[in-house]
């Protein structure tokens, strides 16, 4: 990726998931429409890649933090266990 493109995508690193996903959806819509000049398509595709990586990283982080709440016989929380332990 060119340095100017990297600089143009610097804002993505601090973007919350919902905002990154919304912009990614807009990019997909533009590219699917076929009404974007080739050079612009390449630029927005590159931004889409950066947004996708951001969304993937945020999802992976959230997945790592998700915990299953353990309940006692009365239905009260007793603690938590990692999601992937069954």
N, C-alpha and C positions, 0 to 999 in steps of 0.2 A: 504494500500500500504506500502511495506517495506521501511525503511529509505533509503537504498541504491538506491532503485528505485526512491524515491522522489528526492534524490540528483541528480540522473542521468537525471531527467526531469526538473531541475531547470532552464535550458536555455529557456524553453518554455514560461515562464512568460514575457519575453521581445521580443518574436518573433513576427514579423509583420504577418498579416493575410495571405498574399500570401505564405510566407515561411511555415507557419504552415499547410496550406491547401495542399501545394505541398508534404510535408513530410507525411501528413495523407494519401494522395492518394497513395504514394509509399507503405506505410504500408498495406493498403487495398489490393493492388496488390500482395504483398508478401504473405499475409494470404490467399488470394483467390487461389494462385498458388498451395498451399498445399505442397510446397517443403521446408518448414521450420520445423526444429525439434521442438518438443513440448515445451521445456523450452524456446527456442528463440521465439516461437509463443506467449507464455504468456508474455514475456518481451515486445515484440513490440506491443502486444495488449494493455498492460498497458500504453505504451507511446502514442498509438493512442487515448486512452481515455483522456489523459491529453491534447493532441493536439486538440481534438474535443471540450473540454471545453474551451480552449483558443479561438478557432474560434467562438464558440457560444457567448462568452463574448464580443469579438470584434465586431461581427455582431450586438449584442444587443446595444452596445455603439453607433455604427454608426447609427443604426436605430433611436435611441433617438435624435441624432443630425441632422438627415435629416429634412430639412424644405422645405415647398412648397413656391416658390417665387410668390408673388402677383404682377400682372401686371396691369398697368392702361390702359385706352382705346387706347393709342398709342403704347402699348406693352412694355413700360419701367417698370423696377422693381420699386415697391413702398414700398416694405418691405417683410416680410416673416411671415408665420404662421406655427405652428407645423403641421407635416404631418398628424397626426390623427384628426385634426379638419377639418370637412367638413361642 
